[in-house]
Amino acid sequence: MKKIVIIGAGSFNFTRAISRDIFTFPALADSHIALVDLPAGGERMEAARAVIEKTIQKGGYPGSVSATFNRREALEGADAVLITIRNDTSLDMWSCDLTIPKKYGVDTVIGDTRGPSGVFRFLRSAPVLLEICRDIERYAPRAVVLNYTNPMDMVCSYLSKMTCLQITGLCHSVQGTAAMLAEWIGADLRDVAYLCAGINHQAFFLEYKWQGRDAYPKIRKAVATDAVYEKDIVRNEMFLALGYYPTESSGHNSEYNAWFRKRQDLIARYAPDSYASSIRLIAEREKTRNEEMRRQVEDDTIDLERGKEYAAEILNALLGDGTLFEFNGNVPNRGLITNLPLEATVEVPVTASKAGLRAYRVGDLPRHLAALNYQNAQAEELAVEGCIAGDRNKIYLSAVCDPLTSAVCSLEEIRAMVNEMFAANRERLKTLN
C-alpha cells in the first residue's frame, strides 16, 4: 500500500480528480490517500473525502482515504506528497496585487505567475510552503514531492534552495497547448511528438511533429485563418514573430512581455482582458464550484474513467507498475538549458520511472527565446534571493527587471509602487518590513 498525501485538499475538483485517477492504476488501487488542509478549507476537504470514498466503493478498490488538519500526522511514512495550496489569496488580497500596479500603469490580467503581482503572491506563500517542506523533510524525507502552487518558478526555486527535497513543479500549459495545436491541424494527439522547453508559462515548442513530420507548416497555415488567429491573438502574434509556439494563454502571455499591455490601444487590440473582469470571473467561478461540489457530494453516480491529471501517471511510474511516463516538469536548471541562469527553475522534459525523475538536457534555446526567458528568470531569481535574505531592495530590483513594468514605469515610479505593495502587505510580510 502506498501513502499519498494531498496538502491543500480543499481544492475540491483537483483532489477528487487526482484521487480517482490514482485508483485506476491497478498497482496503486490499494493506495491510502491522506487529505490535509486548514480548518478554513475543511468543508471542501470533507466534500472531497466523501466523493473519494464513493469512488472507492463504486470502483471496488482496496484503497482508502482520510482527512485531517494534522499535517504531521498525515505525512508520517508518506511515499508521495502533492502540494496544491493557495495561501492568502483571498479576492481582496488578489485584487490588491492587481490594482496597485495598475495605478502605476502596470495593467495585468491574472498576476499569479511573475511581475510585481506574482512576486507579492510568492512572498506571502513562501513561509507557509517552507513550513510544509520542513515537515516533509522530517516525517517523509524520501517522498516524491509534486508542486502545483503558483507562482511556479519562484516557489520551486525557493524550495529547492531552502530544503533538501527534490521538488518537481507541474503545470497544465504544455500538455494543454500541445492538444490545442493538434486540434487546430486536425491531428490525433497520439500521433504527435514534441520537444518543449523554457520557463513556466513561457516555454516554447522547439519541435512539434505529426506522424514523424514537422507540423509547423500546418500550424502556420491554421494560424493564418481568422477563426484560429482570433482564438489566441497574443500567442499567435508571438508565434508569427518568433517562429516557435509558446505555452500558456494569451491573457497570461500578454503580462510577461513589453509588447501588448504598455498602451491602452495595444491592450484593446491584443489583450482586452482586465483585472476587473478577472476578479469577477474568479468570484463567479468560486460560486459555481461550490454548487458543483454540493451536487457531486449528493449525487450517487460516480465517473470512474481516468482523467487528464498527469500526476497520477507520474506516481504510477514511480510507485506503481513502473510504466515510463514523459512530461514537462519544473526543476532547477543544473545544465539543462545552457543559456539560462544556473539554478533558476526551468520547464523541460522529464521521464518518470522506477529509477526516479530524470530531467532532459535541452542545451541552448534559440537565442531570441533565451533572451525572453532570461530576463524573466533573472527577475524571478531576484525575488527569491530577496525573500531568502529579507532584502526589500532585491524585491524592488525584481520589479525593475520585469519586462512589462520597465516598459511603462520610471525607476522612481517602480520604487513607489513596490513600497505601496509592501505597505498593503505589512501584516503578512513582517520579515521584509
C-alpha positions in Angstrom: 0.0 0.0 0.0 1.3 3.4 -1.0 0.5 6.5 1.1 -0.1 9.7 -1.0 -0.7 13.0 0.8 -2.5 15.9 -0.8 -1.8 19.2 1.1 -4.4 21.8 0.1 -7.1 19.2 -0.3 -9.7 21.9 -0.1 -9.0 22.2 -3.8 -12.1 20.1 -4.3 -12.1 19.4 -8.1 -8.3 18.7 -8.3 -8.4 16.5 -5.2 -11.2 14.2 -6.3 -9.9 14.0 -9.9 -6.3 13.1 -9.0 -7.5 10.6 -6.4 -9.9 8.9 -8.9 -7.0 8.7 -11.4 -4.6 7.2 -8.9 -7.0 4.3 -8.1 -7.5 3.5 -11.8 -3.9 2.1 -11.9 -4.0 -1.5 -10.6 -0.6 -1.1 -8.9 -2.0 1.9 -7.0 -5.5 0.7 -6.4 -4.8 -0.1 -2.7 -3.2 3.4 -2.0 -4.2 5.4 1.0 -5.0 9.0 0.1 -4.4 11.3 3.1 -6.1 14.7 2.7 -4.8 17.7 4.6 -6.0 21.3 4.8 -6.5 24.1 7.2 -9.8 24.4 9.1 -10.8 27.2 6.6 -10.8 24.6 3.8 -12.4 21.9 6.0 -15.8 21.9 4.3 -14.3 21.4 0.8 -11.8 18.8 2.1 -14.6 16.8 3.7 -16.6 17.1 0.5 -13.6 15.7 -1.4 -13.2 12.9 1.1 -16.9 11.9 0.7 -16.6 11.8 -3.1 -13.4 9.8 -3.0 -15.0 7.4 -0.6 -17.8 6.8 -3.0 -15.3 6.4 -5.8 -13.5 3.7 -3.8 -16.8 1.9 -3.1 -18.1 2.1 -6.7 -14.8 1.0 -8.2 -14.3 -1.8 -5.8 -10.8 -0.6 -5.0 -9.0 -1.8 -1.9 -7.7 1.7 -1.2 -8.7 4.1 1.5 -9.0 7.8 2.2 -8.7 10.0 5.3 -8.9 13.7 6.0 -7.2 15.7 8.8 -6.0 19.1 9.9 -2.9 17.5 11.4 -0.3 17.7 8.6 2.5 16.0 10.5 0.3 13.0 11.3 -0.7 12.7 7.6 2.9 12.9 6.4 4.3 10.1 8.6 5.6 7.5 6.2 4.2 9.1 3.0 5.5 7.9 -0.3 4.4 11.0 -2.2 3.2 14.5 -1.4 1.2 16.8 -3.7 1.2 20.4 -2.7 -1.7 22.4 -4.1 -2.3 25.2 -1.6 -3.5 28.7 -2.4 -2.2 30.6 0.6 -3.6 34.0 1.5 -5.0 34.7 -1.9 -8.4 36.0 -0.9 -10.2 38.1 -3.5 -9.4 41.2 -1.5 -5.7 40.4 -1.5 -5.6 39.3 -5.1 -7.4 42.5 -6.1 -4.7 44.5 -4.2 -2.0 42.7 -6.1 -3.6 43.9 -9.3 -4.9 47.3 -8.5 -1.8 48.8 -7.0 0.4 48.0 -10.1 -2.5 49.2 -12.4 -2.4 52.6 -10.6 1.2 52.9 -11.9 0.3 51.7 -15.4 1.2 48.0 -15.0 -2.1 46.6 -16.3 -2.1 42.8 -15.6 -4.8 40.2 -16.0 -4.2 37.4 -13.6 -1.0 38.3 -11.8 -0.2 34.8 -10.3 3.0 34.0 -12.2 5.5 36.8 -12.3 5.8 40.6 -12.3 5.0 42.6 -9.2 1.7 40.8 -8.6 3.2 37.4 -8.9 6.2 38.4 -6.7 4.0 39.5 -3.8 1.8 36.4 -4.1 5.0 34.4 -3.8 6.3 36.4 -0.8 3.1 35.7 1.1 3.1 32.0 0.3 6.8 31.3 0.9 6.8 31.0 4.7 3.9 28.5 4.7 5.4 26.4 1.9 8.7 26.3 3.8 6.9 25.0 6.9 5.2 22.3 4.9 8.5 21.2 3.3 10.3 21.2 6.7 7.6 18.8 7.9 8.1 16.6 4.8 11.9 16.6 5.5 11.2 15.4 9.0 8.3 12.9 8.5 8.7 11.7 4.9 12.2 12.6 3.7 12.1 10.1 0.8 8.7 11.1 -0.5 8.2 12.3 -4.1 7.1 16.0 -3.9 5.0 17.4 -6.7 4.1 21.1 -6.5 1.1 22.7 -8.2 1.2 26.0 -6.3 1.8 29.2 -8.2 3.9 31.2 -8.9 5.5 28.0 -10.1 9.1 29.2 -10.9 9.6 31.3 -7.8 8.0 28.6 -5.5 10.1 25.8 -6.9 13.3 27.8 -7.0 12.8 29.0 -3.4 12.0 25.5 -2.0 14.9 23.9 -3.9 17.3 26.4 -2.3 15.8 26.2 1.2 15.3 22.4 1.5 16.9 19.1 0.7 13.8 17.8 -1.1 13.6 17.1 -4.8 10.6 19.0 -5.8 9.1 19.0 -9.3 6.6 21.6 -10.3 3.6 20.6 -12.5 1.6 22.8 -14.8 -1.0 22.1 -17.5 0.2 24.6 -20.0 2.5 22.4 -22.1 0.1 19.5 -22.5 -2.9 21.9 -22.9 -1.1 23.8 -25.7 0.0 20.6 -27.4 -3.6 19.4 -27.5 -4.8 22.7 -28.8 -2.3 22.7 -31.7 -3.3 19.1 -32.6 -6.9 20.2 -32.8 -6.0 23.1 -35.0 -4.3 20.9 -37.6 -6.8 18.0 -37.3 -4.2 15.6 -35.7 -4.8 12.9 -33.2 -2.7 13.8 -30.2 -1.5 10.2 -30.0 0.3 10.8 -33.3 2.1 14.0 -32.1 5.6 14.2 -30.7 7.1 17.4 -29.4 10.1 18.9 -27.6 9.1 21.9 -25.4 11.4 23.9 -23.1 11.8 27.2 -21.4 10.4 28.6 -18.2 6.9 28.0 -16.7 4.2 29.7 -18.7 6.8 30.8 -21.3 8.2 27.6 -22.7 8.3 27.1 -26.5 7.7 24.1 -28.7 11.2 23.7 -30.2 9.8 20.8 -32.2 6.2 19.8 -33.0 5.8 16.7 -35.2 2.7 14.9 -36.5 3.3 11.3 -37.7 7.0 12.0 -37.7 6.9 15.1 -39.8 7.4 18.8 -38.9 3.9 20.1 -38.3 4.8 23.8 -38.1 3.9 24.4 -41.7 0.4 23.2 -41.0 0.2 25.2 -37.8 1.2 28.4 -39.7 -1.5 27.7 -42.2 -4.1 27.3 -39.4 -3.0 30.5 -37.7 -3.4 32.4 -41.0 -7.1 31.8 -40.8 -9.2 34.4 -38.9 -11.0 31.7 -37.0 -7.8 30.3 -35.4 -5.9 33.7 -35.2 -8.7 35.3 -33.2 -8.8 32.5 -30.6 -5.4 33.3 -29.2 -4.1 36.6 -30.6 -1.2 37.3 -28.3 0.3 33.8 -28.7 -0.4 33.7 -32.4 1.4 37.1 -32.8 4.3 35.7 -30.8 4.5 32.6 -32.9 4.4 34.5 -36.2 7.2 36.8 -34.9 9.4 34.3 -33.0 8.9 31.1 -35.1 8.1 28.9 -32.2 4.8 28.4 -30.4 4.6 29.5 -26.7 2.8 27.8 -23.9 0.1 29.3 -21.7 -2.8 31.5 -22.7 -2.8 34.9 -24.4 -4.0 36.7 -21.2 -1.1 35.4 -19.3 1.5 35.9 -22.1 0.4 39.5 -22.5 1.7 40.1 -19.0 5.2 38.6 -19.5 6.4 40.8 -22.3 6.6 44.5 -23.2 4.6 44.3 -26.4 0.9 44.0 -25.6 -0.1 45.9 -22.4 2.1 49.1 -22.3 -0.5 51.3 -24.0 -4.3 51.2 -23.9 -4.6 50.9 -27.7 -2.4 47.8 -27.6 -4.5 46.3 -24.7 -7.7 46.9 -26.7 -6.2 45.3 -29.8 -4.4 42.3 -28.4 -5.5 41.5 -24.9 -8.6 43.4 -23.7 -8.9 41.2 -20.6 -8.6 43.3 -17.4 -8.0 42.7 -13.7 -11.7 43.7 -13.0 -13.0 41.0 -15.3 -10.6 38.5 -13.8 -11.7 39.2 -10.2 -15.4 39.0 -11.3 -14.8 35.7 -13.1 -12.9 34.3 -10.2 -15.7 35.2 -7.8 -18.3 33.6 -10.2 -16.1 30.5 -10.6 -15.9 30.1 -6.8 -19.7 30.2 -6.6 -20.1 27.7 -9.4 -17.5 25.4 -7.8 -19.4 25.4 -4.5 -22.6 24.5 -6.3 -20.9 21.8 -8.3 -19.2 20.4 -5.1 -22.6 20.1 -3.3 -24.1 18.4 -6.4 -21.3 15.8 -6.6 -21.5 15.1 -2.8 -25.2 14.4 -3.1 -25.1 12.5 -6.4 -24.8 8.7 -6.2 -23.4 8.4 -9.7 -19.5 8.5 -9.9 -17.5 8.6 -13.1 -14.6 6.2 -12.8 -13.0 7.0 -16.1 -9.4 8.2 -15.8 -9.0 11.9 -16.5 -6.1 14.0 -17.7 -4.3 14.9 -14.4 -0.9 13.5 -15.3 0.4 13.4 -11.7 -1.3 10.0 -11.5 0.7 8.8 -14.4 3.9 10.1 -12.7 3.0 8.3 -9.5 2.3 5.1 -11.3 5.7 5.2 -13.0 7.5 5.9 -9.7 5.5 3.9 -7.2 3.2 1.6 -9.2 3.9 -0.7 -12.2 6.9 1.4 -13.4 5.4 2.2 -16.9 7.6 5.0 -18.2 5.9 8.4 -18.4 7.3 11.6 -20.1 6.1 15.0 -19.1 7.3 18.6 -18.8 8.3 19.4 -15.3 9.7 22.5 -13.5 13.1 21.7 -12.0 16.3 23.5 -11.1 18.5 24.4 -14.1 21.6 22.4 -13.5 23.0 22.4 -17.0 19.6 21.5 -18.6 19.1 24.7 -20.6 22.6 26.0 -21.1 21.8 29.6 -22.0 19.5 30.3 -19.0 20.7 31.1 -15.4 22.0 28.2 -13.3 19.7 27.1 -10.5 16.8 29.1 -11.9 13.7 26.9 -12.4 13.2 25.8 -16.0 10.5 23.7 -17.6 12.0 20.8 -19.5 11.0 17.2 -20.5 11.2 14.8 -17.6 11.0 11.0 -17.6 9.4 9.2 -14.6 10.3 5.6 -13.9 11.1 3.2 -11.1 14.6 4.9 -11.1 13.0 8.2 -10.3 12.6 11.5 -12.1 15.2 12.3 -14.7 15.2 15.7 -16.5 16.2 16.0 -20.1 19.2 18.2 -21.1 18.0 20.5 -23.8 21.2 22.6 -24.4 20.9 26.1 -25.8 17.5 27.6 -26.6 17.4 29.7 -29.8 19.0 32.9 -28.8 15.9 35.1 -29.1 13.8 32.7 -27.0 16.6 32.6 -24.4 16.6 36.4 -24.2 13.0 36.5 -23.3 13.3 33.7 -20.8 16.5 35.1 -19.3 15.0 38.4 -18.4 12.0 36.9 -16.7 14.1 34.2 -15.0 16.5 36.7 -13.6 13.7 38.9 -12.3 12.2 35.9 -10.5 15.6 34.9 -9.1 16.0 38.4 -7.6 12.6 38.0 -5.9 13.7 34.5 -4.5 17.0 35.9 -3.3 15.2 38.9 -1.7 12.8 36.5 0.1 15.6 34.4 1.5 17.8 37.3 2.6 14.9 39.5 3.8 16.1 42.2 1.4 13.4 44.6 0.2 15.8 46.2 -2.3 16.0 42.9 -4.3 12.3 42.8 -4.5 12.4 46.3 -5.9 15.1 45.2 -8.4 12.9 42.3 -9.4 10.2 44.7 -10.4 12.8 46.9 -12.2 13.8 43.9 -14.3 10.2 42.9 -15.1 9.6 43.5 -18.9 6.1 45.0 -18.6 6.9 47.1 -15.5 10.0 48.5 -17.1 8.1 49.3 -20.3 5.6 51.6 -18.5 7.3 52.9 -15.3 10.3 55.1 -14.4 12.6 53.8 -11.7 11.1 56.3 -9.2 7.6 55.1 -10.0 8.6 51.4 -9.6 10.1 52.3 -6.2 6.8 54.0 -5.1 4.7 51.0 -6.4 6.8 48.4 -4.6 6.7 50.5 -1.4 2.9 50.7 -1.6 2.6 47.0 -2.2 4.8 46.4 0.9 2.6 48.7 2.9 -0.5 46.8 1.8 1.2 43.6 2.9 2.6 45.0 6.2 1.0 42.4 8.4 1.8 39.5 6.1 5.4 40.2 5.3 6.9 41.3 8.6 10.3 39.8 7.9 10.6 42.2 4.9 9.3 45.3 6.6 
